[in-house]
Amino acid sequence: MSPFAAPGDPPASRVSAQAFCPHCCERVAVSVLFRYGETGSFALGDKVCGIGAPHVVADGSVEGPCPACAWEGAWPVEVWLEQDRLRSVRPPSRRFNWVAAGSYIAV
């Protein structure tokens, strides 16, 4: 089980993307776990059937160690969608309260 999931949680989706490692600062190819809309494996640009809001930000977490430095610490990210299409994976902006909001926020 992923550290991103709690017992009883629905399965998370994955998106393949590039992200900056918070430890070594290298931009690397990673798999990001997130919960929004349908489940599956996606790439940036893919459509995900969801709520259809103009802009959605999903709470995400990079899966596995950094491919460049093998760092295994917590690696939170934000998964940004526009019209249910995966647009970007970004470092946490600290603008959102994920504890109160859940796994995604329509912005």
C-alpha positions, 0 to 999 in steps of 0.5 A: 500500500502506498503511504499516500493511501489510508486503509479504505481509501479508493485507489489513486490514479497515476500521472507520468510527469517531470518534477523537481526533486526537493532534495537534489533539485534535479528535474526528473521523470516521476510517477505521481499519485493523485485522487480526482475523477476516474482512476487509471494511469495517465500522462500530461495532456490526457483527459480525466473524467471528473467534475468538469470545473474550469480549473482543479488542483489535486493533492498529489504525491510522487511515488518512489525514490528520486531517480537522480539521487535515490532520496525517499523522503515525502515529496508532495506536489499539486496536480493541475487540471483544466477542463478535466485535462491534466496540465501540470505537476507543480511543487506545493504552493502552500495556498491550499489546506488539504486537510480541510479540502480533501483530495482536490479543489475547484479553483 
